[in-house]
């Protein structure tokens, strides 16, 4: 019998997490969504009879809505919470790491070209991603984490991304999705700061990268093969798998411009993604990722071992 709050529960990974946690009838699942009416219709259709799911309205970009959801949550859970999962995020580009297609900028959103060619849009992307992915998450943690003090499991999780790992960015020459990656690096520090405060009272707060999740942008082609750009491994193994055919040319232009000088050295040093990460067989379905993330949360989060850090769906720090 556990209680869990899932922020961003209406679709993709968040919906899959809600499905897993609500499979146990004795669990109480608080699903925070932006559009309650739409989410209710989805839940009634796809998760019928889940009386242990309570749907509340909340938006990471609306602090007052988070406060209102907190007050309702306190009443439902008697001011105590076992697990907090903050899942919602936005991206600077065509698709984000939880499977939501919503974005504004060029598919690569590189610092070099965005600032030179479309500085105003770049600034908007930086502000938008930081406001939701960092500031909004900080607000959610600040409001809901105190409930963990009265819970049993005392675990809080932010769904983050390896795109926010500076070492990985530098090693693999990942110049794309810059605003998104910067916002994720910032939120990883937010997680560390919250953990540093709450660890004294037995609460573990960590960030988890859920892996690459299948969307309309990265499903297998009709021949069943994963189509890779020739130089994808020197840029971003995560985002360059299975891009739509109509995007390949623009990616090739960007790749040629950015990495030709380093291509041979990077290839020799690190090899292609399939060698760098033999466990990557293609993107997960949301259900597959949710199962792995839940296992890490329940069985592997440890206050002293990985509290305050970013870990993968395999409980390590390999992102692909």
C-alpha positions as MATLAB code, in Angstrom:
seq = 'XXXXXXXXXXXXXXXXXXXXXXXXXXXXXXXXXXXXXXXXXXXXXXXXXXXXXXXXXXXXXXXXXXXXXXXXXXXXXXXXXXXXXXXXXXXXXXXXXXXXXXXXXXXXXXXXXXXXXXXXXXXXXXXXXXXXXXXXXXXXXXXXXXXXXXXXXXXXXXXXXXXXXXXXXXXXXXXXXXXXXXXXXXXXXXXXXXXXXXXXXXXXXXXXXXXXXXXXXXXXXXXXXXXXXXXXXXXXXXXXXXXXXXXXXXXXXXXXXXXXXXXXXXXXXXXXXXXXXXXXXXXXXXXXXXXXXXXXXXXXXXXXXXXXXXXXXXXXXXXX';
ca = [
       0.000    0.000    0.000;
       1.710    3.157   -1.245;
       0.792    6.693   -2.178;
       2.304    8.399   -5.210;
       1.960   11.796   -6.864;
       2.780   11.822  -10.582;
       3.212   15.273  -12.122;
       2.527   15.104  -15.852;
       0.380   11.969  -15.924;
      -1.842   12.437  -18.953;
       0.227   10.823  -21.719;
       3.458    9.127  -22.691;
       5.677    8.071  -19.828;
       3.515    9.799  -17.220;
       0.421    7.879  -18.278;
       2.376    4.617  -18.346;
       3.673    5.280  -14.828;
       0.135    5.984  -13.653;
      -0.987    2.698  -15.177;
       1.732    0.715  -13.388;
       1.263    2.311   -9.982;
      -2.530    2.044  -10.093;
      -2.441   -1.667  -10.973;
      -2.168   -2.317   -7.227;
      -5.643   -1.521   -5.863;
      -4.298   -0.584   -2.427;
      -2.106    2.171   -3.910;
      -3.401    5.724   -4.099;
      -2.254    7.556   -7.228;
      -2.595   11.324   -7.550;
      -2.327   12.149  -11.264;
      -1.551   15.810  -11.932;
      -2.474   16.962  -15.438;
      -2.929   20.245  -17.260;
      -6.254   19.327  -18.874;
      -8.388   17.411  -16.386;
     -11.328   16.858  -18.732;
      -9.180   15.373  -21.490;
      -7.195   13.258  -19.039;
     -10.354   11.964  -17.387;
     -11.697   10.840  -20.764;
      -8.421    9.074  -21.541;
      -8.278    7.352  -18.175;
     -11.903    6.202  -18.399;
     -11.218    4.754  -21.846;
      -7.803    3.176  -21.282;
      -7.792    2.555  -17.517;
     -11.427    1.805  -16.691;
     -12.345    1.054  -13.113;
      -9.198    2.489  -11.521;
     -10.916    4.019   -8.509;
      -7.550    4.507   -6.813;
      -6.539    7.209   -9.327;
      -7.419   10.788   -8.439;
      -6.964   13.314  -11.246;
      -6.078   16.879  -10.259;
      -5.317   19.950  -12.364;
      -1.773   21.337  -12.195;
       0.680   22.977  -14.564;
       4.403   23.412  -13.933;
       4.147   26.870  -15.492;
       1.345   27.908  -13.110;
       2.474   28.067   -9.479;
      -1.031   28.754   -8.172;
      -2.346   25.607   -9.845;
       0.402   23.593   -8.137;
      -0.524   25.116   -4.775;
      -4.183   24.256   -5.295;
      -3.275   20.687   -6.252;
      -1.118   20.428   -3.138;
      -4.017   21.398   -0.880;
      -6.253   18.770   -2.483;
      -3.469   16.187   -2.217;
      -3.001   16.897    1.476;
      -6.662   16.177    2.111;
      -6.680   12.977    0.062;
      -3.459   11.569    1.537;
      -3.763   12.953    5.060;
      -0.653   15.104    4.584;
       1.718   12.198    3.863;
       3.246   10.824    0.688;
       5.455    7.837   -0.132;
       6.598    8.628   -3.692;
       6.756   11.838   -5.737;
       7.454   11.609   -9.486;
       7.855   14.879  -11.413;
       7.642   13.887  -15.051;
       6.433   16.874  -17.079;
       8.854   18.699  -19.396;
       9.037   20.652  -22.644;
      11.645   20.598  -25.387;
      13.259   23.196  -27.597;
      12.819   20.998  -30.643;
      10.515   18.566  -32.400;
      10.225   16.014  -29.636;
      11.121   15.788  -25.958;
      12.415   12.935  -23.858;
       9.006   11.851  -22.567;
       7.427   11.531  -25.984;
       5.602   14.816  -26.345;
       5.753   16.387  -29.797;
       5.751   20.064  -28.989;
       8.490   22.460  -29.892;
       9.505   25.615  -31.605;
      13.023   25.609  -32.925;
      15.155   23.893  -35.538;
      15.492   20.178  -34.949;
      19.092   20.551  -33.834;
      18.790   23.850  -31.955;
      22.553   24.215  -31.777;
      24.063   27.139  -29.907;
      26.329   28.070  -32.780;
      23.664   28.389  -35.468;
      20.706   29.428  -33.333;
      22.431   32.455  -31.831;
      23.775   33.596  -35.195;
      20.659   32.971  -37.268;
      17.676   33.283  -34.942;
      18.749   34.760  -31.631;
      15.237   35.835  -30.637;
      13.869   32.319  -31.089;
      16.864   30.889  -29.263;
      16.213   33.203  -26.317;
      12.553   32.167  -26.276;
      13.566   28.502  -26.250;
      16.035   29.075  -23.429;
      13.450   30.884  -21.310;
      10.671   28.409  -22.090;
      12.685   25.278  -21.332;
      14.214   26.766  -18.186;
      10.856   28.007  -16.909;
       9.223   24.590  -17.169;
      12.042   22.071  -16.898;
      13.946   23.780  -14.092;
      11.889   26.454  -12.348;
       8.602   24.569  -12.647;
      10.177   21.373  -11.345;
      11.742   23.304   -8.453;
       8.291   24.660   -7.586;
       6.772   21.167   -7.658;
       9.525   19.755   -5.452;
       9.341   22.684   -3.077;
       5.597   22.251   -2.619;
       5.191   18.465   -2.569;
       8.480   17.176   -1.112;
       7.515   18.121    2.487;
       4.767   15.482    2.288;
       7.477   12.840    1.861;
       8.654   13.536    5.404;
       5.508   11.877    6.710;
       5.548    8.976    4.259;
       7.082    5.522    4.461;
       9.205    5.210    1.304;
      10.326    8.866    1.359;
      11.416    8.947   -2.300;
      11.176   11.809   -4.782;
      12.144   11.516   -8.445;
      12.496   13.956  -11.318;
      12.387   12.472  -14.812;
      15.404   14.107  -16.406;
      17.774   13.283  -19.260;
      21.350   12.395  -20.060;
      21.199   15.456  -22.313;
      21.880   17.383  -19.106;
      25.160   15.570  -18.442;
      28.034   17.950  -19.368;
      30.560   15.119  -19.623;
      28.369   13.188  -22.051;
      27.687   16.328  -24.078;
      31.390   17.055  -24.447;
      32.480   13.455  -25.044;
      29.937   12.722  -27.774;
      29.978   16.222  -29.332;
      26.234   16.682  -28.726;
      25.681   20.216  -29.993;
      21.979   19.770  -30.729;
      19.003   20.452  -28.456;
      21.112   22.959  -26.533;
      18.350   24.834  -24.650;
      16.753   21.554  -23.604;
      20.061   20.069  -22.445;
      20.959   23.232  -20.532;
      17.594   23.181  -18.746;
      18.105   19.530  -17.825;
      21.598   20.233  -16.494;
      20.056   22.954  -14.350;
      17.297   20.711  -13.017;
      19.829   18.005  -12.177;
      21.460   20.550   -9.877;
      18.036   21.414   -8.441;
      17.607   17.728   -7.594;
      21.018   17.622   -5.913;
      20.212   20.722   -3.861;
      16.857   19.367   -2.685;
      18.421   16.034   -1.793;
      21.153   17.766    0.182;
      18.462   19.387    2.318;
      16.061   16.481    2.724;
      18.640   13.719    3.162;
      19.108   14.762    6.781;
      15.517   13.677    7.374;
      15.738   10.386    5.497;
      14.268   11.523    2.172;
      15.936   10.510   -1.098;
      15.498   12.809   -4.090;
      17.102   11.758   -7.370;
      16.807   12.256  -11.127;
      16.232    9.409  -13.573;
      16.798    9.383  -17.317;
      14.056    7.092  -18.684;
      15.878    6.106  -21.858;
      14.789    6.926  -25.391;
      11.041    6.541  -25.675;
       9.287    5.581  -28.892;
       7.309    8.310  -30.628;
       6.099    8.956  -34.161;
       9.518   10.479  -34.858;
      11.637    7.437  -34.022;
       9.683    4.307  -34.881;
      11.225    1.642  -37.150;
      10.974    2.093  -40.894;
       8.908   -0.387  -42.977;
      11.952   -2.578  -43.560;
      12.338   -2.951  -39.802;
      15.781   -1.367  -39.708;
      16.951    1.525  -37.566;
      18.174    4.109  -40.062;
      21.220    5.969  -38.826;
      22.769    9.048  -40.280;
      26.315    8.211  -41.388;
      27.907   10.412  -38.751;
      25.291   10.180  -36.012;
      27.679    8.652  -33.527;
      29.838   11.784  -33.547;
      26.908   13.979  -32.596;
      24.068   12.442  -30.627;
      23.270    8.762  -30.539;
      20.088    9.462  -28.623;
      18.390   11.947  -30.928;
      19.723   10.868  -34.280;
      18.172    7.428  -34.504;
      15.386    6.998  -37.048;
      14.735   10.599  -37.982;
      12.001   11.080  -40.600;
      13.292   10.953  -44.154;
      12.287   14.556  -44.836;
      14.680   15.723  -42.121;
      17.730   13.762  -43.167;
      19.044   16.341  -45.622;
      19.012   19.209  -43.134;
      20.682   16.992  -40.558;
      23.360   16.007  -43.056;
      24.102   19.653  -43.832;
      24.444   20.450  -40.137;
      26.543   17.382  -39.464;
      28.880   18.091  -42.338;
      29.350   21.681  -41.203;
      29.898   20.855  -37.568;
      31.808   17.615  -37.293;
      33.790   16.825  -40.430;
      37.010   18.096  -38.852;
      36.577   15.849  -35.825;
      34.830   12.913  -37.479;
      37.762   10.542  -37.917;
      39.133   11.243  -34.448;
      35.749   10.767  -32.771;
      35.047    7.585  -34.745;
      38.410    6.133  -33.800;
      38.032    7.099  -30.144;
      34.453    6.068  -29.454;
      33.142    3.997  -32.342;
      29.554    3.949  -33.564;
      26.654    3.913  -31.104;
      26.003    0.218  -31.565;
      29.494   -0.461  -30.237;
      29.305    2.188  -27.538;
      26.020    0.795  -26.213;
      25.214   -2.786  -27.115;
      22.105   -2.739  -24.935;
      20.338   -0.140  -27.104;
      17.963   -1.973  -29.444;
      15.765    0.978  -30.318;
      13.425    3.266  -28.389;
      11.221    1.909  -25.620;
       7.478    2.005  -25.605;
       6.244    4.209  -22.746;
       5.163    1.053  -20.889;
       8.623   -0.497  -21.223;
      10.346    2.633  -19.962;
       7.854    3.051  -17.116;
       8.515   -0.497  -15.932;
      12.263    0.111  -15.822;
      11.901    3.495  -14.130;
       9.544    2.060  -11.516;
      11.968   -0.754  -10.745;
      14.757    1.765  -10.180;
      12.555    3.916   -7.948;
      11.270    1.078   -5.779;
      14.268   -1.238   -5.649;
      17.413    0.776   -6.334;
      17.088    4.347   -5.081;
      19.327    4.688   -2.044;
      19.867    7.806    0.029;
      23.636    7.338    0.300;
      24.406    5.522   -2.961;
      22.565    7.494   -5.650;
      20.578   10.139   -3.798;
      20.799   13.540   -5.466;
      22.320   12.138   -8.656;
      21.140   11.472  -12.201;
      20.880    7.764  -13.010;
      19.613    5.832  -16.004;
      16.791    3.332  -16.300;
      19.479    0.703  -15.634;
      20.593    2.384  -12.393;
      23.890    3.485  -13.905;
      25.168    6.546  -15.757;
      25.158    5.295  -19.333;
      22.437    7.165  -21.186;
      22.151    5.144  -24.402;
];
